[in-house]
Amino acid sequence: MIVTRLTKALNITVPVVQGGMQWVGLPKLAAAVSEAGGLGILTALTQPSPDALRDAIRKTKTLTKKPFGVNITLLPTINPPDYEGYARAAVAEGVRIFETAGNNPGPLIKFFKARSEGCFVIHKCTTIRHAKSAVRMGVDFLSIDGFECAGHPGEEDIPGLVLLARAAQELSIPYIASGGFADGRGLVSALALGADGVNMGTRFMCTEESEIHQNIKQKIIDSAEQDTVHIFRTLHNTARVFKNKVSQEVVRLERRPGGAKFEEVRDLVSGQRGRLVYENGDPDYGIWSAGIAMGLIKDAPSCEVLLRRIENEAEEVIGGLSNLVVKEKAKL
């Protein structure tokens, strides 16, 4: 067993968090991750309303008695969701672990700390600057998101190898590593860089309990680390997504002289089209998030099998590394 500040704080047995993923973070997957010893996460905004989130929380509680959390991501949008309503619903249902992400999480963090006794907040950041700001807001843990991640990696393009090492130099609270993690070797590398665990998204998409279409799971298995692309570069809202006909068309439009306005790509990048990808199994139907960890994914096991594999592999790697240290015999 690998014991870290994360496993101690959350009463879990494997230092692995299932990141909040739009349309993917549903009760069946979150409960399976928690049952296997990790931390499962429900994605609040996947649910159409705060009341629907309440139902999802209740369903998850019927599937596991172990800790799980709720993700609330603050999105740049003209018509923002009812963030406070989702937060109130989660607190009212007894959730005590929250993952936050996005811009200006201060009010949300303050709400959780005031209304949820003994709550634990993990905030996802892509820069050390933002991480330090979150520390001042009172978060308990940070999730440091490297350039390798699916979704929004920020605008500074710093890979995890350097970003995590910088976190070790600069941060005063514990953190987990996010972006590019899918196996035991990755977990050990994160621990070596000062993290207390890892956050995995794409890897958990490709499990038995993930409710996305089997065609999409197979597409992930068949794909390589080169099969993602960045969109919204010119709009300064970069997102790493699967490389398909739709995302490549968005990139083509952005690369025109003068770039592209959001109105020109709005229909291409519609969240509802992305949702239908997971339902109808057509990987070219819309935009969907995927990280370069795809190159490491070769199967779609149960969460139990996956976490046992990661745990065992990590322990073997750590044991092997210890053999590299040779103490010189004392000289007479």
Buried (B, 14 or more C-beta within 10 A) or exposed (E): EBEBBBBEBBEBBBBBBBBBBBBBBBBBBBBBBBBBBBBBBBBBBBBEEBEBBBBBBEBBBEBBEBBBBBBBBBBEEEEEBEBEBBBBBBBEBEBBBBBBBBEEBBEBBEBBBEEBEEBBBBBBBBBBEBBBBBBEBBBBBBBBBBBBBBBBBBEEEBEBBEBBEBBEEEBEBBBBBBBBBBBBBBBBBBBBBBBBBBBBBBBBBBBBBBBBBEBBBBBBEEBEEEBBBBBBBBBEBBBBBBBBEBBEEBBEBBEEEEEBEEEEBEEBBBEEBBBBBBEEBBBEBBBBBBBBBBBBBEEBBBBBBBBBBBBEBBBEBBEEEEEEEEEEEEEE
